[in-house]
Amino acid sequence: MFQLRKLPFGQEEIADFLSAKTFEYHYGKHHQTYINNLNNLLPSSDFQNTDLLEIILKSNGGIFNNAAQVFNHDFFWDCISPNGGELSAELKVAIEQAFGSVEKFKEEFVAKATTLFGSGWCWLVLNEDKLEIIQTSNAQVPMTEGKIPLLVVDVWEHAYYIDYKNARPNYLNQFLNFANWDFASKMFANAKSKGMESIRDYISSLYS
C-alpha cells in the first residue's frame, strides 16, 4: 500500500509561489486521491506487490493513470524548494550545450509549458546523453519513452488556477524562482551513472 509522502518543506515556506488553499487542494486532495485510487485498484490486479516504476512501465488504464500521477506529483514536489539551490557545474554545462544558456533554457521551458494544450506536465529530461524539454499530456511520464526526468512543472489547472487564474506564464516564471536545482543536479548525476535505475532509486527513497 502506498502512502501520501511527506514533503521536505512546509506550505508557509513556499507561500510566495502557492497559496495555502492551492496547497491544500493540490497536495492534500488531488495527490491523496491518486494514492487512494491506486491502493484501491491494486488488490484486484497483477501489480499488488510491484514497485511503482514497474507499475508505471507495465500497466495501462486506471492503474497506469493513478500510478503515474502519484509519481508525477511526488517528483513535482521535489522540484520545488524554498531556497532554490544551485545548478551543479555538470548540469549547468549540459544545459548550456543543449540550449545555449541557462536563461535560454528557462525561456524555452516556459514557452513549452505555456503552449501545452489542456492538462499535463513539462519536463527537463535526459534522453540518452542529451537534455531535452518535453511535454506530456494528462498522466503520461517520460520513462515510458526511455527518457529520465530531472525537473518537472505541473500544468494541470488545479496546480495554479486559484492563485494565477489563466495567467499560466506567471505561474511558470514563479515556479522557476522556486525550482530545486539541487534536486535536479542530483538527479542528473544519478541519471548519468545509473540510467533508468536512478528513477527506481528515487522511488525507493520514498516508498521503501
Secondary structure, 3 states (H helix, E strand, C coil): CCCCCCCCCCHHHHCCCCCHHHHHHHHHHHHHHHHHHHHHHHHHCCCCCCCHHHHHHHCCHHHHHHHHHHHHHHHHHHCECCCCCCCCHHHHHHHHHHHCCHHHHHHHHHHHHHCCCCCEEEEEEEECCEEEEEEEECCCCHHHHCCEEEEEEECCHHHCHHHHCCCHHHHHHHHHHCECHHHHHHHHHHHHHHCCHHHHHHHHHHHC
